[in-house]
Amino acid sequence: MKGWMYILRCSDDSYYTGSTNNLELRLTQHQKGEGANHTKKRLPVELIYFEEYERIDLAFYREKQVQGWSRKKKEALINDWEEELKKAAECMNDSHWKLYDKSDD
């Protein structure tokens, strides 16, 4: 069964990321306030991005992945900004090799 991962823009400009096996029905549910709590409090919503998968479990996996992303990274995905998406995906913690200063040794 096919699946979709999708991103909605809510009326307060927040993003909602979800997955479904029927994108058209799910969007209708969101617009009627029958979707997630996040969207029902922020109507109307607008579909701004989606990806199609051969199986619903793959769409669900992708949903969980994207849900953990920053707004900046989601916007890079939505706008197809490949370079910005790569930059947003880089590890920026103190132990990352790009930030390691060898002069400290």
Buried (B, 14 or more C-beta within 10 A) or exposed (E): EBBBBBBBBBEEEBBBBBBBBBBEEBBEBBBEEEBBEBBBEBBEBEBBBBBEBEEBEBBBBBBEEBBEBEEEBBBBBBEEBEEBBEEBEEEEEEEEEEEEEEEEE
